[in-house]
Amino acid sequence: MTSGKTPSSGPKGSGYTYADAGVSIAAGNALVKAIAPLAKATARPGATSELGGFGGFFDPKAAGYKDPLLVAANDGVGTKLKLAIEHDRHDSVGIDLVAMCVNDLIVQGAEPLFFLDYFATGKLENGVAERVIAGIATGCKMAGCALIGGETAEMPGMYAPGDYDLAGFCVGAVERGEQLTGEKVAPGDILLGLASSGVHSNGYSLVRRLAADKGWKLNRPALFDQDQLLIDALIEPTRIYVASLLPLIRAGLINGLAHITGGGLLENIPRILPDGAHAVVDADRWPQPRLMAFLQAQGQIEPEEMARTFNCGVGMVLAVAADKVADVTAQLVAAGEFVVRVGRIDAGEKGCTVRGSVETWSAKGDWSAVHLG
């Protein structure tokens, strides 16, 4: 913080203060007071501590675990934040932050238990931090995890006026022996896809480059949906899949899960495959979302590049034994998910092939993209 040595004359003829350097302790304290009820609303069994301490306690036994393995994940929102900042859309990026972390936990079979956030800016102003953290609290409630703490850093000179950055850290638990490692995935498994809610939180450097180069009017209705502003289609928060997947995981109905983030379908599915298993994804099996078609057309993006850049309408992929597909699909639909059979696991070199026919993803002929390893 400040040093012990006080100059004899500060900017106002007296000693320097932290406020003179651009940091408001009062603003920070006011923020903690404002967000405390938001955090309290995310309480769950196992989480008992109040905001404002040096850390947050969590009791796994109170959460119902006997011999848990802890699983940790951290992430950010990426350059999607720039869209939020430039267009005053601060209320939902907190959901994105939680989603990116908790979706990475659920694919390992872990229930998200608690979350901590890091919000950094040059100057706390206009309630922006409170709006962002309210979104984080909303995401935590959707995921069933407690917001037990975090850090708000006011750092003059580190960020341009109005800019901020976000990071999230989440810990989950899974009973020993029930974790998903991909070792159960085998040739003959069926791949089910769960619909995404948009671009999620990957690929925004390309989205923003297209917006700049093509001169998009983001505050006008989208060409593909006259009832929605383009900025709102692009800022739609990442879908959180925890509540719909957790019961299926605990029932032993899922062999593997892949969260489709940076690298798209092509590079994320191989992360859950054992040696000797090759995923084949058939892009003909589901309609390309209009937003994805718009991005592809605007950027003249080849289908193979789409498969490794965006989620292409599928935010989560499940590997399920063939005889369990009907049951799993029925339960997911009942939980509110849109489910499509996107492919299968074949015997072969570890990796993934995404393929489609002519006109699928605007292709001029049959196409395929392959990622090995």
ChimeraX attribute file (.defattr): number of C-alpha atoms within 10 A of each C-alpha:
attribute: neighborCount
match mode: 1-to-1
recipient: residues
	/A:1	4
	/A:2	8
	/A:3	5
	/A:4	6
	/A:5	8
	/A:6	12
	/A:7	9
	/A:8	9
	/A:9	10
	/A:10	12
	/A:11	10
	/A:12	9
	/A:13	8
	/A:14	11
	/A:15	13
	/A:16	17
	/A:17	15
	/A:18	11
	/A:19	10
	/A:20	12
	/A:21	12
	/A:22	15
	/A:23	18
	/A:24	16
	/A:25	12
	/A:26	10
	/A:27	15
	/A:28	16
	/A:29	11
	/A:30	12
	/A:31	17
	/A:32	18
	/A:33	13
	/A:34	15
	/A:35	17
	/A:36	16
	/A:37	14
	/A:38	18
	/A:39	23
	/A:40	18
	/A:41	14
	/A:42	23
	/A:43	21
	/A:44	18
	/A:45	15
	/A:46	18
	/A:47	22
	/A:48	15
	/A:49	15
	/A:50	17
	/A:51	19
	/A:52	15
	/A:53	11
	/A:54	8
	/A:55	12
	/A:56	18
	/A:57	14
	/A:58	17
	/A:59	13
	/A:60	19
	/A:61	12
	/A:62	12
	/A:63	14
	/A:64	12
	/A:65	14
	/A:66	12
	/A:67	13
	/A:68	18
	/A:69	16
	/A:70	17
	/A:71	20
	/A:72	17
	/A:73	17
	/A:74	19
	/A:75	19
	/A:76	23
	/A:77	25
	/A:78	17
	/A:79	17
	/A:80	23
	/A:81	23
	/A:82	18
	/A:83	19
	/A:84	19
	/A:85	15
	/A:86	11
	/A:87	14
	/A:88	10
	/A:89	19
	/A:90	22
	/A:91	19
	/A:92	21
	/A:93	30
	/A:94	29
	/A:95	27
	/A:96	28
	/A:97	28
	/A:98	37
	/A:99	29
	/A:100	26
	/A:101	25
	/A:102	34
	/A:103	28
	/A:104	25
	/A:105	26
	/A:106	28
	/A:107	27
	/A:108	22
	/A:109	28
	/A:110	28
	/A:111	27
	/A:112	29
	/A:113	29
	/A:114	28
	/A:115	27
	/A:116	21
	/A:117	24
	/A:118	16
	/A:119	17
	/A:120	20
	/A:121	22
	/A:122	20
	/A:123	22
	/A:124	23
	/A:125	11
	/A:126	9
	/A:127	12
	/A:128	17
	/A:129	22
	/A:130	20
	/A:131	18
	/A:132	21
	/A:133	28
	/A:134	23
	/A:135	23
	/A:136	29
	/A:137	26
	/A:138	22
	/A:139	28
	/A:140	30
	/A:141	19
	/A:142	18
	/A:143	25
	/A:144	19
	/A:145	26
	/A:146	27
	/A:147	32
	/A:148	26
	/A:149	21
	/A:150	22
	/A:151	14
	/A:152	16
	/A:153	17
	/A:154	21
	/A:155	16
	/A:156	15
	/A:157	12
	/A:158	13
	/A:159	15
	/A:160	11
	/A:161	11
	/A:162	14
	/A:163	16
	/A:164	22
	/A:165	17
	/A:166	20
	/A:167	20
	/A:168	24
	/A:169	20
	/A:170	25
	/A:171	20
	/A:172	24
	/A:173	24
	/A:174	23
	/A:175	17
	/A:176	12
	/A:177	9
	/A:178	16
	/A:179	20
	/A:180	21
	/A:181	17
	/A:182	20
	/A:183	12
	/A:184	16
	/A:185	24
	/A:186	24
	/A:187	17
	/A:188	15
	/A:189	25
	/A:190	26
	/A:191	25
	/A:192	23
	/A:193	26
	/A:194	22
	/A:195	20
	/A:196	22
	/A:197	19
	/A:198	23
	/A:199	28
	/A:200	26
	/A:201	27
	/A:202	22
	/A:203	21
	/A:204	22
	/A:205	13
	/A:206	15
	/A:207	19
	/A:208	17
	/A:209	12
	/A:210	15
	/A:211	16
	/A:212	11
	/A:213	11
	/A:214	11
	/A:215	9
	/A:216	15
	/A:217	13
	/A:218	16
	/A:219	12
	/A:220	14
	/A:221	16
	/A:222	20
	/A:223	13
	/A:224	14
	/A:225	12
	/A:226	10
	/A:227	10
	/A:228	14
	/A:229	16
	/A:230	20
	/A:231	19
	/A:232	17
	/A:233	18
	/A:234	22
	/A:235	24
	/A:236	18
	/A:237	25
	/A:238	26
	/A:239	24
	/A:240	25
	/A:241	22
	/A:242	22
	/A:243	15
	/A:244	17
	/A:245	24
	/A:246	17
	/A:247	13
	/A:248	16
	/A:249	22
	/A:250	16
	/A:251	9
	/A:252	12
	/A:253	19
	/A:254	25
	/A:255	21
	/A:256	28
	/A:257	31
	/A:258	25
	/A:259	24
	/A:260	28
	/A:261	24
	/A:262	17
	/A:263	18
	/A:264	22
	/A:265	29
	/A:266	29
	/A:267	22
	/A:268	23
	/A:269	28
	/A:270	22
	/A:271	17
	/A:272	25
	/A:273	27
	/A:274	19
	/A:275	16
	/A:276	14
	/A:277	22
	/A:278	25
	/A:279	29
	/A:280	22
	/A:281	25
	/A:282	19
	/A:283	21
	/A:284	16
	/A:285	13
	/A:286	17
	/A:287	13
	/A:288	17
	/A:289	17
	/A:290	15
	/A:291	20
	/A:292	18
	/A:293	18
	/A:294	15
	/A:295	18
	/A:296	19
	/A:297	13
	/A:298	15
	/A:299	16
	/A:300	10
	/A:301	16
	/A:302	15
	/A:303	23
	/A:304	18
	/A:305	14
	/A:306	22
	/A:307	23
	/A:308	23
	/A:309	23
	/A:310	28
	/A:311	29
	/A:312	28
	/A:313	23
	/A:314	27
	/A:315	26
	/A:316	25
	/A:317	26
	/A:318	27
	/A:319	29
	/A:320	27
	/A:321	22
	/A:322	12
	/A:323	11
	/A:324	13
	/A:325	20
	/A:326	10
	/A:327	11
	/A:328	20
	/A:329	20
	/A:330	12
	/A:331	16
	/A:332	18
	/A:333	13
	/A:334	11
	/A:335	13
	/A:336	9
	/A:337	18
	/A:338	14
	/A:339	19
	/A:340	17
	/A:341	18
	/A:342	21
	/A:343	23
	/A:344	21
	/A:345	24
	/A:346	18
	/A:347	13
	/A:348	13
	/A:349	14
	/A:350	19
	/A:351	25
	/A:352	27
	/A:353	21
	/A:354	22
	/A:355	21
	/A:356	21
	/A:357	16
	/A:358	12
	/A:359	12
	/A:360	20
	/A:361	25
	/A:362	17
	/A:363	15
	/A:364	12
	/A:365	10
	/A:366	11
	/A:367	18
	/A:368	16
	/A:369	17
	/A:370	16
	/A:371	18
	/A:372	12
	/A:373	13
